[in-house]
Amino acid sequence: MRSNNRRPGRPSLLTPERVDAIVRASAVGAATSLAAEAAGISRATLARWMGRGRDAAEAREDGEPADPRDEPYVDLHRRVELARARMATQALARVLQAGAGSLVLEERVRTYTDPVTGLDIEERQVRYLRPDWRAAAWWLARVFPEHYGPNAKSWDEQLAEFDAEETRRERDFAESDKLAGLSERLQAVLARTAADNPPAELPALAPSSST
């Protein structure tokens, strides 16, 4: 069970205005310290609020009864996490657009009258950022670090490791076959030796005499 150490009667600093300020800062990717500063509170206070909201939300998911006093903190945690998730997905989309050259830099709409038909024509002009492979490389390095991160191995290194592993397997297989053949030959030799040298018969026991 959760235990909340609260001092009764102390007015809460968690006001709707502060919540809105924190959410707005989080929506543009501001760090926790900056989001707290934007709301006029300390980073420790914001961390405590977020922790209380997270713990209360998890407790509800585990089936514990909801405490109405936790509701503002649960709402804060939910809104901040949602704002951060949306910001991250939008930023990722822009990174991928930059890599593909589909990021819009400028968009204009020009309207003119066609001299032949006399109709009004609306022409849309879009200027895109030139494709930048570094944006795609940045994304790959973070999503697939084992293949594209700073510690990733080159294609030649991967092939060399693959060849070494295959060589080891072939050697182990050959060693296994060799040992199996030796075992079969040893069994055959032992069988022939046993046939050529049958065990000597044990002497008959003399009848016992009773006195």
N, C-alpha and C positions, 0 to 999 in steps of 0.2 A: 504494500500500500504506500501511496505517496504521502509525504508529510510536508506541509507548507507552513513555514515559520513566518507568520504574518503578525504585524503589530496592529491590533484593532484600533480603529479611530483615526488612523493616519490617512490623510487624503491621498488618493492615487494620482500619480503623475501621468497615468495612461489616459489621455483624453483623445477624443475623435480627431482633433486637429493634429496632435502628435502622430497618431496612427497614419493619417493621410500623408504627412510629411515624410515619414519613414518609408511608406509604400512608394511614393513618388521618387525618392532617392534610390530605392532598390530597383525600380523599374528602368533606370538608366545605368545600372551596374555600379552604383556607388559602393565603396567598401563600408563595412559595418560601422567603423569609427565616423565616417562622413555622414552616413545615414543618421547616426545618433546625434551628431553635431547639428544636422539640419533640423532635427526635432527639439533641440535645446536640452538634451540629456547626455549623460555619460555613456560611454561604450559598455561599461559594466552593467548599467541599468538596462540597456537594450538587450544585452546578452541574457540577463536574468529574465526579462519579459519573454523573450523568444524561447528560452529553456522551459519556462513554466507552461507556455502554450503548447510546446512540443510534447512535454510529459503528459499534460492533460489530454491532448488528442490521442496519444498512444494508449492512455489508460481507458479511454472510451472505446477504442478499437478492441481492447482486451476484455470488454464487457463490464468495466466498473461504472457505477452510476455517475452521471455528469454532475459536477459541482457548478451551479450558476455563477459563482464568483470567478471561475476560470474562463468564462465565455469571452471576455474582451481579449484575453491573452491568446486563446485558441484562434480567435478571429484575426488577430495581428499576425500570428505565425502563419496561418493559411494564406493571407493576402500577400505577405512578404515573399513566401516561397513561390507563390504563383507569379508574382511580378518578376522574380529572379529567373524563373523558368522561361517565361515569355521573352525576357531580355536576352537570355542565352541562346534560345532558338533563333531569334531574329539576327543576332550577331553571327551565329553560325551560317545562316542563310546568306548573309552578306559576304562572308569569307568565301563560301563556295561560288557565289556569283562573281566575285573578283577573280577567282581562279579560272572560271569558264569564260570570262569576258562578257557577262550578261548583267553587270552592275550598272544601273542607269546613273549617268552623271548629270545629264541635262535633258529636259523634254520641252518641246515647243509645239504649239498648235498654230498653224498659219491658215487664215481664211482668205480666199480670193474668189473672184467671179471668172468663170471660164469664158474667154472671149468668143468661143464658137457656139456653145450651148446657152450661154447666159445663166448657167446654174452656179450657185454658190458652192465652192469646193472647200472642204476642210482637210488640211494636210497636217499629219502628225510627224514631227521630226524628233528623233531620239538619238542621243549621243551616249555611247557606252564606254566604260573603262576598258582599256586594252587588257587582254588576258594576262594574268600574272601567275606563273607556275608556282611562285613562292607561297601564295595563299593556299593552293592545294597541298603543297608539301607540308605546310604548317599543320593543316588539318590531319593529314595522314600520320604525321609524327605523333600526334596526340591520341588519335583513335586507334591506330595500329602500331604502337611503339615497338612491338617485338619485330616488326618487319621494316618500319620506316623511321623509328626513333633514333636518337644519337648513338645508342648502343647496338643498333641493328647490324647484322652481319651482311656482307656483300654477297652477291649472287655466286661469285667464285668460292667464297668461304662456305656457303651453304652446300654447294656441289661437292666441295672437298670433304665436308663432314658426311654427306650422304655416301660418297664413295668409300670413305673409311668405315662407315657402319656396315655397308654391304660386304666389304672385304672381311670384316670381323665375323659377320654371320656366316659367310662361306667357309672361313677357317674353322669356326666352331662346328659347322655341319660336317666338314671333312674329318675333324678330330673325332666327332661322335661316331661317324661311319668306321673310322679306323679302329676305335676302341671296340665297337660292336664286332668287327671282323676278328680282332684278337681274342675276344671273349669266346666267339664260336670255335676258333681253332683250338683254344685251350680246352674247351669242353670236349672236343673230338679227341684230343690227345689223352685226356684223362679217361675217356671212355675206352679207348684202345688199350691203355695201360691196365685198366681194371680187367679187360677181357683176357689179356695175355698173362696176367698174374692173379689167378683166382685166390681167394684167401685160403690158407691152410686149414684142414679139418682139425677141429679140436679133439683131443684124445677123450675116449669114452671114460666115464667115471666108474671107478671100481664099486661093486655093490657093498653097501655098508653091512657090517656084521653086528648083530645085537648080542650082548652078553646076558 
